[in-house]
Amino acid sequence: MSQESEDSREDGVTEKHKFWQPHIEAWEHSGTTQSDYCMEKELSIKRFGYWKRKLCSKNPEGVSFVPVSIKRAYPVSVNGGASLRLVIGNGYGVDIGDGFNPDTLKRLLDTLGQRV
């Protein structure tokens, strides 16, 4: 692609961006549905939706990361009440209590066996 066609393509995108961004912002503050806004402004609802997704994905306002502390749901080692402790290579250990599910244990051992 030539530099000239790339520039004209970028100009077209910029022009479309300049056209749709104010409409998206006006709609957000209008309190109306997208459909009603587009009918009132004589805009294509499909084009509006396309540009809303495109512009909002580039500039997600109010999105931020929040630190979360995670507490273990289960202790790493359950010594009390375990009738059997199975120790597998590489430091893996499984405490097996009364009423364990054999299918679950088999899947766990298969998974650990692939990593050992």
N, C-alpha and C positions, 0 to 999 in steps of 0.2 A: 504494500500500500504506500502510495506516495505521501510525502510530508503535507502537500497541499490538501489531499483528500482527508488525511488524518485531522488537519486543522479545521477543515469545514465540518467534519463529523463532530469534533469537540465543540465547535461553535454552535452547532445544532443542538447538542445535548445541553450546553450551557443556556441557550435560549429557552429550551423546553423547561429546564430546571427553573429559570427565572419566571417562566409563566406559571408553572404548577406550584411552586413553593408558597407563594402568597395565597393561592386558593386553598391549599391544605391547611395553612394556618388560620385562614378566615373560617373555614368549615369547622375546625376544632373549637373556635370561640363562638360559633353561631348557635350551638345547641340544637341544630337540626340533624336529620339523618343525611348520610352521603347522597342518597337518592334524591331527597328533596333539595339539597344544596345544588346538585348537578342540574336538576330540572330548572331551578330558578336562574342559574347562571348559564344555562344552555351548554352544558359540558357533557362529554361522554362519560357515563358511569364506569365503564370498563377502563378507559384511559385514566380516570381519576383514581380508581383503585390501584392500577399499575403504579402510578407515580407516588401514591401514598405509601405503598410498600417499599418502593425504591428509595424514596427520600427518608422515610422513617428508619429504614435499616442502616442508612449511612450516619444518621444523627439521632441515636436513641436517647432522648432527653429523660433525665431522671433515673437512668439506669446506672447503678453502681454496685460494686462488690461490697458485701458486708461480711466481716469476720464472724465465723460461726464456731462455737466450741462444741466438740463432739464428745459425748460420753459413751463409753462402751455399754452396749446392751447386755453383754454377757462377759463375765470375767475371762481373762485369758486362760487361767488355770483354775479348774474346779476340783479342789482336793477333797472337800467334804462331801460325803455321800456317794462318791464314785466307787463302784465295786471293781472296776478294772481301769488300769491306765495303760494305754498302748503307746509306745515310743517308737517313732519311725525315724530313719536317718535324717540328717541335716537339721536336727533339733525340733522336728515336729512331734507333738505329743497330743494324744486325744484321751480325755477322761470319758469313760463309758459308764453311765449310770444305769440303774434298774429301769426297765421299760424303754430302752433305746429302740430306735427303728432300724432294723437290719438293712433295709434298702438305702436309707440315708447314709449309714456307715459304709456300705459298699461304694456308693458314689464318692464319698469323701476319700476313701482309700484309693480308689481309681484316680481321682484328681491328684492326690498327693503323690501317688506312684509315678505319675507323669512328670513331676517336678523333682523327684529325688534322683 
